[in-house]
Amino acid sequence: MKSTIFCLILALGLCADVSHSQQPAERLQISSKGKPVGLKVTTSQRVNFAKSFEKRLKARGDNAQVVTQGDANKTLVIKWSSLNRAFAREMADNAKMVTDLREMGFKRMLLMDGKKYAWDVDLKN
């Protein structure tokens, strides 16, 4: 789990502003022919992963919020104010990060800027 957090920290070194009222502006698709993974990861492990990830971002000075939501907490929500479309696409195309999230059992990643835009990344899990 530490390597997963480290990989995500490298990809997400930006600040967050929290707002739960946003709807995804764009749905980004991940192509995967592998079978679903993360079946042995519990709901509480995914919640703890999000908390640990958020804590590490805040320790770096990034006021990000990382939470889980949905059925069995299989959606990872990452919010920060500097999010833009190019960075959301870069994250969706990051094979290592997508693999790590799938291994944790996440099915979706929702990226939000806390103001106007959100991107819904389908992890195909």
N, C-alpha and C positions, 0 to 999 in steps of 0.2 A: 504494500500500500504506500510506503514511503516514496518509491520511485514514481508511482502514479501522481502523487501530490507534487513532487518535484517537477515532473513534466508539465503539469498544469500550471504551476507557479511560473515557470519560464514563459508559458504562453499567455498568461493573464496578469502581467505586472501593471495593471491600470486600476484607477479608483472607481468606486461604485456609488450610486445614488439610488436608494431603494424606492420602488413603486410597484405595487401589485396590480395596478389597473391596466397595464399594457397588453395589447394583443400582438401576436407575432406579425411583423411586417412582411416576412418572407420565410418560406419553409425550405431549408437546405437539406438535400438528400445525400446519404452516404451509401455507396455501393458496397455490398458485402455478400459473398456467397457462403461464408462460414455459418455453422450452426450457432444458435444462441448460446451465449456464455453467461457466467455470473449466476448460475442456478444455485450454487452453494453459498453465495453471499447473502447474509440476512438483511432485513430491513434496517435493523439497528446499526449494522456495519456501514450501510450506505449513509445513514444520518451522521454517524461518527466521522466518516470520510469527509463529508461536506463541512462539518464543524472544524475539523483539523485543517482542511484546506483554507477555510476562511481565516482561521487563527494565524496560519503562516503568512497569508497575504497581509493581514493587519500588522504582523510583526515587521514586515518590510516597509510599512508606512502606507500601504494601499487600503483605503477605506472601502473594501469590497464586501459584498454580502453573497454568501454561497449557502443555499438551502436545498433541501429535497422536497418534492411534493408528488402528489398523485398516488396511483395504485402501487402499494408496497414501496413507496418513495423511490420510484424508478425514473423520475425526472430530476435532473440536476439543473438548478436555476442559478445563474451567475449574473450579478448586477453591478454595473459601474458606469459612471457618467461619461467616460471617454470612449465608449464603444462606437464603432462605425462599421459599415457594411464590409469594407475590405478586411478588417480584423476578424469579423465574424466568419467570413469565407475562409480566411487563413486557418482559423481554428477548426472548421468543418473539414478542411483538407489535410489536417495534421494526423497522419495515420497512427502514429504512436499514441497520441492523446485519445483518439477514438477507440483504439484497441484497449487502452487502459480503462476507459469508461465502460466499455462493453464487458470487460472482465469483472468490473464491480457490479454488473447487472443493470446498468442504466440503459433505458430505451430512448430517452430524449434528453437533449440539452437545450435549455432556453436561455438565450443571451439577451440581456436587456440593458438599455442605457439609463433607465429610470426616468426618462422624460417623454420620449416620443416613439422610439424605435425598439423593436424586439425581433430576434431571429430564432426560429424554432428548428433545431437540428435533429433530424430523425436518425438515430444511431443504428437502425435496422437490427435490433436485438430481439 
